[in-house]
């Protein structure tokens, strides 16, 4: 009997200890999850996966359409523009393929960059890719804006001087120049550092002790802002030239109507390009300039997360949002430059023209039938009416 009581007492104690340990472990896990959620904010592996898939699909479709259009003989005048679009799509595609898998691997490693970058060279490679593909996209957009402005404002000079060989040389020059600039931190001018939340590397904005870091970071921001201004200005000049030429060609002929349709499509496309570039890149470039002059870097985000500072955490989340906006430009580029015009605008114009023509033709047929019926009634009445001498 005594042994039974002892065994019952031991079982009760063991169950009580298990319940206490279980509650403590679950409480610790909940607190750990809350802390992780509070410190990481909007960090999620779904963002890089979705952006990589959509970017690859869009840019691959753009490259396919560019290749088909470039092979056509009737597109000789558009070959320079098609080369620029193809280079932009290829740049964006390579940017997605080289950077997105690294980001996804870091997320799968529970945000531990050191576990996949034991040598420390991967951060420099990631920073070179970010700088190269970011500036190349901006410079190629400027090159296309200049090319369109010359084609509209100076068509004779454009047809005589703008050859495909010149376009290829210009594109190669842009690529080499941007790549040499992005390699400056590798040779000691500037620095690439791990950025919040530890899943990507980019230009350091707060380390003034590093030789040339101030020059490198400011030059990147200035080049980006300058390319945006060039693209915006050239697109405005192109839109103005299109509108003026459309007014001079106004009339009832078929060629004037076709010119008006093409003008509308091009203006809508250029407006979409300007809006996408400004929305995607302006926040990052302006924030970089602010961080450079205030000597602030994203390194403080880790210490701020440990200190549970809510105001700093919001700044870190905003910094992550603006870099995602800049990365989103790689996804939207093929749509605003090519796919949007080829698929949606042309289909919309075809449907709109079909509806308009049907309504006009229907009105004409109805009016013609009414006139024929009235004439027939008048003839019958004239036959039945007696004539007087």
C-alpha positions as CSV (number, residue, x, y, z in Angstrom):
1,X,0.0,0.0,0.0
2,X,2.8,2.4,0.9
3,X,4.6,1.5,-2.3
4,X,1.5,2.3,-4.3
5,X,1.2,5.7,-2.6
6,X,4.9,6.4,-3.4
7,X,4.5,5.5,-7.0
8,X,1.4,7.7,-7.3
9,X,3.2,10.6,-5.7
10,X,6.2,10.1,-8.1
11,X,3.9,10.0,-11.1
12,X,2.1,13.2,-9.9
13,X,5.5,15.0,-9.5
14,X,6.8,13.9,-12.9
15,X,3.6,15.0,-14.6
16,X,3.7,18.3,-12.8
17,X,7.3,18.9,-13.9
18,X,6.5,18.0,-17.5
19,X,3.6,20.4,-17.6
20,X,5.8,23.2,-16.1
21,X,8.6,22.5,-18.6
22,X,6.2,22.3,-21.5
23,X,4.6,25.6,-20.6
24,X,8.0,27.2,-20.2
25,X,9.3,25.9,-23.5
26,X,6.1,26.9,-25.4
27,X,6.3,30.3,-23.7
28,X,9.9,30.7,-24.8
29,X,9.1,29.6,-28.3
30,X,6.2,32.1,-28.5
31,X,8.4,34.9,-27.2
32,X,11.1,33.9,-29.7
33,X,8.6,34.0,-32.5
34,X,7.3,37.3,-31.4
35,X,10.8,38.8,-31.2
36,X,11.7,37.4,-34.5
37,X,8.6,38.8,-36.1
38,X,9.0,42.2,-34.5
39,X,12.6,42.4,-35.5
40,X,12.2,41.2,-39.1
41,X,9.1,43.2,-39.9
42,X,8.1,42.6,-43.5
43,X,10.9,40.0,-44.2
44,X,9.6,37.0,-46.1
45,X,11.0,34.5,-48.5
46,X,7.9,34.8,-50.6
47,X,9.0,38.2,-52.0
48,X,12.2,37.1,-53.7
49,X,10.6,33.9,-55.0
50,X,7.7,35.8,-56.5
51,X,9.9,38.5,-58.0
52,X,12.3,36.0,-59.5
53,X,9.6,33.9,-61.2
54,X,7.7,36.9,-62.6
55,X,10.9,38.6,-63.7
56,X,12.1,35.5,-65.5
57,X,8.8,35.0,-67.3
58,X,8.4,38.7,-68.3
59,X,11.9,39.1,-69.6
60,X,12.0,35.8,-71.4
61,X,8.8,36.8,-73.2
62,X,10.3,40.2,-74.1
63,X,13.4,38.5,-75.5
64,X,11.3,36.2,-77.6
65,X,9.3,39.0,-79.1
66,X,12.4,41.1,-79.7
67,X,14.0,38.2,-81.5
68,X,11.0,37.6,-83.7
69,X,10.6,41.3,-84.5
70,X,14.3,41.7,-85.2
71,X,14.3,38.9,-87.8
72,X,11.6,40.6,-89.8
73,X,12.8,42.5,-92.9
74,X,10.2,45.2,-92.6
75,X,11.6,46.3,-89.1
76,X,14.9,47.7,-90.4
77,X,14.2,51.1,-89.0
78,X,13.3,49.7,-85.6
79,X,16.4,47.5,-85.2
80,X,18.3,50.0,-83.0
81,X,15.3,50.3,-80.7
82,X,14.8,46.5,-80.6
83,X,18.5,46.1,-79.8
84,X,18.1,48.4,-76.8
85,X,15.0,46.7,-75.6
86,X,16.7,43.3,-76.0
87,X,19.7,44.4,-74.1
88,X,17.5,45.8,-71.3
89,X,15.6,42.5,-71.0
90,X,18.8,40.5,-71.0
91,X,20.3,42.7,-68.3
92,X,17.2,42.4,-66.1
93,X,17.1,38.6,-66.7
94,X,20.7,38.1,-65.7
95,X,20.2,40.4,-62.7
96,X,17.4,38.2,-61.5
97,X,19.3,34.9,-62.1
98,X,22.4,36.0,-60.3
99,X,21.0,37.7,-57.2
100,X,17.6,36.1,-56.4
101,X,19.0,32.5,-55.7
102,X,21.4,34.0,-53.2
103,X,18.7,35.8,-51.4
104,X,16.5,32.7,-51.3
105,X,19.4,30.6,-50.0
106,X,19.9,33.1,-47.1
107,X,16.3,33.0,-46.2
108,X,16.4,29.2,-46.2
109,X,19.5,29.4,-43.9
110,X,17.4,31.4,-41.4
111,X,18.9,34.7,-42.3
112,X,22.5,33.6,-41.5
113,X,24.6,35.0,-44.3
114,X,27.8,33.6,-42.8
115,X,26.5,30.0,-43.3
116,X,26.6,30.4,-47.2
117,X,29.4,33.0,-47.4
118,X,32.2,31.5,-45.4
119,X,34.9,33.1,-47.5
120,X,33.4,36.6,-47.5
121,X,33.6,37.0,-51.2
122,X,29.9,36.4,-52.0
123,X,29.0,39.8,-50.5
124,X,31.3,41.6,-52.8
125,X,29.9,39.6,-55.8
126,X,26.4,40.4,-54.8
127,X,27.2,44.1,-54.4
128,X,28.9,44.2,-57.9
129,X,25.7,42.6,-59.4
130,X,23.4,45.0,-57.7
131,X,25.4,48.0,-58.8
132,X,26.0,46.8,-62.4
133,X,22.5,45.7,-63.2
134,X,20.9,48.6,-61.4
135,X,23.0,51.3,-63.3
136,X,22.8,49.4,-66.6
137,X,19.0,49.4,-66.5
138,X,19.0,53.1,-65.8
139,X,21.5,53.9,-68.5
140,X,19.8,51.7,-71.1
141,X,16.5,53.4,-70.4
142,X,18.3,56.8,-71.0
143,X,19.8,55.4,-74.2
144,X,16.4,54.3,-75.5
145,X,14.9,57.7,-74.6
146,X,17.7,59.5,-76.5
147,X,17.2,57.1,-79.5
148,X,13.5,57.8,-79.6
149,X,13.9,61.5,-79.3
150,X,16.4,61.6,-82.2
151,X,14.1,59.4,-84.3
152,X,11.2,61.8,-83.8
153,X,12.8,65.2,-83.8
154,X,15.6,64.5,-86.4
155,X,14.3,61.7,-88.6
156,X,16.7,62.5,-91.6
157,X,19.8,62.6,-89.4
158,X,18.6,59.4,-87.6
159,X,18.1,57.5,-90.8
160,X,21.6,58.5,-92.1
161,X,23.7,58.1,-89.0
162,X,21.9,55.7,-86.5
163,X,23.1,52.3,-87.7
164,X,22.9,49.0,-85.8
165,X,26.7,48.9,-85.5
166,X,26.6,52.3,-83.7
167,X,23.9,50.9,-81.4
168,X,25.9,47.8,-80.6
169,X,29.0,49.8,-79.8
170,X,27.0,52.2,-77.5
171,X,25.5,49.3,-75.6
172,X,28.9,47.6,-75.2
173,X,30.3,50.9,-73.9
174,X,27.6,51.2,-71.3
175,X,28.1,47.7,-70.1
176,X,31.9,48.0,-69.8
177,X,31.7,51.4,-68.2
178,X,29.2,50.4,-65.5
179,X,31.0,47.1,-64.8
180,X,34.3,49.0,-64.3
181,X,32.6,51.4,-61.9
182,X,31.0,48.5,-60.0
183,X,34.4,46.8,-59.5
184,X,35.9,49.9,-57.7
185,X,35.2,48.5,-54.2
186,X,37.0,45.3,-55.2
187,X,40.2,47.3,-55.8
188,X,39.8,49.3,-52.6
189,X,37.7,52.3,-53.6
190,X,34.5,52.1,-51.7
191,X,32.9,49.1,-49.8
192,X,30.1,46.6,-50.2
193,X,28.5,45.6,-46.9
194,X,25.7,43.4,-45.7
195,X,22.4,45.2,-45.6
196,X,19.2,44.8,-43.5
197,X,17.9,42.2,-42.8
198,X,21.1,40.3,-43.7
199,X,19.9,38.9,-47.1
200,X,21.7,41.2,-49.6
201,X,24.8,43.3,-50.0
202,X,25.1,46.8,-51.4
203,X,27.1,50.1,-51.2
204,X,28.0,51.1,-47.7
205,X,26.6,54.6,-46.9
206,X,27.9,55.2,-43.4
207,X,31.6,54.1,-43.4
208,X,33.6,57.3,-44.1
209,X,36.8,55.7,-42.8
210,X,36.9,53.4,-45.9
211,X,39.1,55.0,-48.7
212,X,36.9,56.4,-51.5
213,X,33.6,55.2,-50.0
214,X,32.1,58.7,-49.9
215,X,33.1,59.2,-53.6
216,X,31.8,55.8,-54.7
217,X,28.4,56.1,-52.9
218,X,27.8,59.7,-54.0
219,X,28.7,58.9,-57.6
220,X,26.3,56.0,-57.7
221,X,23.4,58.2,-56.5
222,X,24.4,61.1,-58.8
223,X,24.6,58.8,-61.9
224,X,21.2,57.3,-61.1
225,X,19.5,60.6,-60.6
226,X,21.2,62.0,-63.8
227,X,20.0,59.1,-65.9
228,X,16.4,59.6,-64.6
229,X,16.5,63.2,-65.5
230,X,17.9,62.4,-69.0
231,X,15.1,59.8,-69.6
232,X,12.4,62.1,-68.3
233,X,13.6,65.0,-70.5
234,X,14.0,63.0,-73.7
235,X,10.6,61.4,-73.3
236,X,9.0,64.8,-72.8
237,X,10.8,66.0,-76.0
238,X,9.6,62.9,-77.8
239,X,6.0,63.4,-76.7
240,X,6.0,67.0,-77.8
241,X,7.5,66.1,-81.2
242,X,4.8,63.4,-81.7
243,X,2.0,65.7,-80.8
244,X,3.3,68.4,-83.1
245,X,3.7,66.0,-86.0
246,X,0.3,64.5,-85.4
247,X,-1.3,68.0,-85.7
248,X,0.5,68.6,-89.0
249,X,-0.7,65.3,-90.4
250,X,-4.3,65.7,-89.2
251,X,-6.9,64.9,-91.8
252,X,-9.4,62.3,-93.0
253,X,-6.9,60.1,-94.8
254,X,-6.0,56.6,-93.7
255,X,-2.4,57.4,-93.2
256,X,-3.2,60.3,-90.8
257,X,-5.6,58.1,-88.8
258,X,-2.9,55.4,-88.5
259,X,-0.3,58.1,-87.4
260,X,-2.8,59.3,-84.7
261,X,-3.2,55.7,-83.4
262,X,0.6,55.1,-83.3
263,X,1.1,58.5,-81.6
264,X,-1.4,57.6,-78.9
265,X,0.2,54.2,-78.3
266,X,3.7,55.7,-78.1
267,X,2.7,58.6,-75.8
268,X,1.0,56.1,-73.4
269,X,4.0,53.9,-73.5
270,X,6.4,56.7,-72.7
271,X,4.2,58.0,-69.9
272,X,4.2,54.5,-68.4
273,X,8.0,54.3,-68.7
274,X,8.5,57.6,-66.9
275,X,6.1,56.7,-64.1
276,X,7.7,53.2,-63.5
277,X,11.2,54.6,-63.4
278,X,10.3,57.5,-61.1
279,X,8.3,55.3,-58.7
280,X,10.8,52.5,-58.6
281,X,14.1,54.4,-58.4
282,X,13.5,57.8,-56.9
283,X,12.9,56.6,-53.3
284,X,16.1,54.6,-53.2
285,X,18.3,57.3,-54.8
286,X,16.9,60.0,-52.5
287,X,17.2,57.9,-49.4
288,X,20.8,57.0,-50.4
289,X,21.7,60.7,-50.6
290,X,20.1,61.3,-47.2
291,X,21.9,58.3,-45.6
292,X,25.3,59.4,-47.1
293,X,25.1,62.9,-45.7
294,X,23.8,61.8,-42.3
295,X,26.4,59.0,-42.1
296,X,23.7,56.4,-41.5
297,X,24.0,52.8,-42.7
298,X,21.7,49.8,-42.4
299,X,24.1,48.2,-39.9
300,X,22.3,50.0,-37.1
301,X,19.1,47.9,-37.9
302,X,20.5,44.8,-36.1
303,X,21.3,46.7,-32.9
304,X,18.0,48.5,-33.1
305,X,16.2,45.2,-33.5
306,X,17.8,43.9,-30.3
307,X,16.9,47.1,-28.5
308,X,13.3,46.8,-29.8
309,X,13.3,50.4,-31.0
310,X,10.0,50.8,-32.9
311,X,11.0,54.0,-34.7
312,X,14.2,52.6,-36.1
313,X,12.5,49.3,-37.1
314,X,10.1,51.3,-39.2
315,X,13.1,53.0,-40.9
316,X,14.7,49.7,-41.6
317,X,11.5,48.3,-43.1
318,X,11.2,51.4,-45.3
319,X,14.8,50.9,-46.5
320,X,13.9,47.3,-47.4
321,X,10.8,48.5,-49.2
322,X,12.7,51.0,-51.4
323,X,15.2,48.4,-52.5
324,X,12.4,46.1,-53.4
325,X,10.9,48.9,-55.4
326,X,14.1,49.2,-57.3
327,X,14.2,45.5,-57.9
328,X,10.6,45.6,-59.1
329,X,11.8,47.8,-62.0
330,X,13.5,44.7,-63.4
331,X,10.1,43.0,-63.5
332,X,8.2,45.9,-64.9
333,X,10.7,46.9,-67.6
334,X,9.6,44.3,-70.3
335,X,6.0,45.1,-69.7
336,X,6.2,48.9,-70.1
337,X,8.7,48.8,-73.0
338,X,7.4,45.9,-75.1
339,X,4.7,43.5,-73.8
340,X,2.3,46.2,-72.7
341,X,2.3,47.8,-76.2
342,X,2.4,44.6,-78.2
343,X,-0.4,42.8,-76.3
344,X,-2.7,45.2,-74.5
345,X,-2.5,48.5,-76.4
346,X,-2.9,46.9,-79.8
347,X,-5.7,44.6,-78.7
348,X,-7.5,47.5,-77.1
349,X,-7.1,49.6,-80.3
350,X,-8.4,46.7,-82.4
351,X,-11.4,46.2,-80.2
352,X,-12.1,49.9,-80.0
353,X,-11.9,50.3,-83.8
354,X,-14.0,47.3,-84.4
355,X,-16.8,48.6,-82.0
356,X,-16.6,52.0,-83.6
357,X,-16.7,50.7,-87.1
358,X,-19.6,48.3,-86.3
359,X,-21.7,51.1,-84.8
360,X,-20.9,53.5,-87.8
361,X,-21.6,50.8,-90.4
362,X,-24.8,49.8,-88.6
363,X,-26.0,53.3,-88.6
364,X,-25.2,53.7,-92.3
365,X,-27.0,50.4,-93.2
366,X,-30.0,51.3,-91.1
367,X,-30.2,54.7,-92.8
368,X,-29.8,53.2,-96.2
369,X,-32.6,50.7,-95.6
370,X,-34.9,53.4,-94.4
371,X,-34.2,55.6,-97.4
372,X,-34.8,52.6,-99.8
373,X,-38.1,51.8,-98.0
374,X,-39.3,55.4,-98.2
375,X,-38.5,55.6,-101.9
376,X,-40.3,52.4,-102.5
377,X,-43.4,53.7,-100.7
378,X,-43.3,56.9,-102.7
379,X,-43.1,55.0,-106.0
380,X,-46.1,52.9,-105.0
381,X,-48.1,56.0,-104.1
382,X,-47.3,57.6,-107.3
383,X,-48.5,54.6,-109.3
384,X,-51.9,54.5,-107.4
385,X,-52.5,58.2,-107.6
386,X,-54.7,59.2,-110.7
387,X,-53.0,61.7,-113.1
388,X,-54.9,64.8,-114.1
389,X,-54.5,66.5,-117.4
